[in-house]
Amino acid sequence: MGTTATVSAVLAAAEEAGQASPWPIYFMFAVAGLMVGATISAYQNDAKKLTVFCALVAAAAVATAVVMLIGGVR
């Protein structure tokens, strides 16, 4: 049994047990991290509007990931 088959079997078992996949949560935290980096970069370049936009997107991504993590969204 290959690694891909093992991962597929684990994910299938989790789906049958009623557990959602954790990948959307990982993705949202990754988006939040990238947006924090973009916020810092925009701030250093004195782009105020872009800084605010990136900060708001980062905050929304973190909030979404936390809500998904505690089980508010499935």
C-alpha positions as CSV (number, residue, x, y, z in Angstrom):
1,M,0.0,0.0,0.0
2,G,1.5,3.3,-1.1
3,T,1.7,6.6,0.8
4,T,-1.1,8.1,-1.4
5,A,-3.3,5.1,-0.7
6,T,-2.7,5.3,3.0
7,V,-3.5,9.0,3.1
8,S,-6.7,8.4,1.1
9,A,-7.7,5.6,3.4
10,V,-7.2,7.8,6.5
11,L,-9.2,10.7,4.9
12,A,-12.0,8.3,3.9
13,A,-12.2,6.9,7.4
14,A,-12.3,10.5,8.8
15,E,-15.1,11.4,6.4
16,E,-17.1,8.2,7.4
17,A,-16.6,9.1,11.1
18,G,-18.2,12.5,10.5
19,Q,-14.9,14.5,10.8
20,A,-14.1,17.2,8.3
21,S,-10.8,17.4,6.5
22,P,-8.3,19.8,8.3
23,W,-6.9,21.1,5.0
24,P,-9.2,24.2,4.7
25,I,-8.1,25.2,8.2
26,Y,-4.4,24.9,7.2
27,F,-5.1,26.8,4.0
28,M,-6.8,29.7,5.9
29,F,-3.8,30.0,8.3
30,A,-1.4,30.0,5.3
31,V,-3.4,32.8,3.7
32,A,-3.4,34.7,7.0
33,G,0.4,34.3,7.2
34,L,0.9,35.5,3.6
35,M,-1.3,38.5,4.2
36,V,0.5,39.4,7.4
37,G,3.7,39.5,5.3
38,A,2.0,41.6,2.6
39,T,0.8,44.0,5.3
40,I,4.3,44.4,6.7
41,S,5.6,45.0,3.1
42,A,2.9,47.5,2.3
43,Y,3.5,49.3,5.6
44,Q,7.3,49.6,4.8
45,N,6.5,51.1,1.4
46,D,4.1,53.7,2.9
47,A,1.1,52.3,1.0
48,K,-1.6,53.1,3.6
49,K,-4.7,51.8,1.7
50,L,-3.0,48.5,0.8
51,T,-1.7,48.1,4.4
52,V,-5.3,48.4,5.7
53,F,-6.7,46.1,3.1
54,C,-4.1,43.4,3.7
55,A,-4.5,43.7,7.5
56,L,-8.3,43.3,7.1
57,V,-7.9,40.2,4.9
58,A,-5.4,38.7,7.3
59,A,-7.7,39.3,10.3
60,A,-10.6,37.8,8.4
61,A,-8.6,34.7,7.4
62,V,-7.5,34.2,11.0
63,A,-11.0,34.6,12.3
64,T,-12.3,32.2,9.7
65,A,-9.6,29.6,10.5
66,V,-10.4,29.9,14.3
67,V,-14.1,29.5,13.7
68,M,-13.5,26.4,11.5
69,L,-11.0,25.1,14.1
70,I,-13.5,25.2,17.0
71,G,-16.2,23.6,14.8
72,G,-18.4,26.5,14.0
73,V,-18.2,25.8,10.3
74,R,-18.2,22.3,8.8
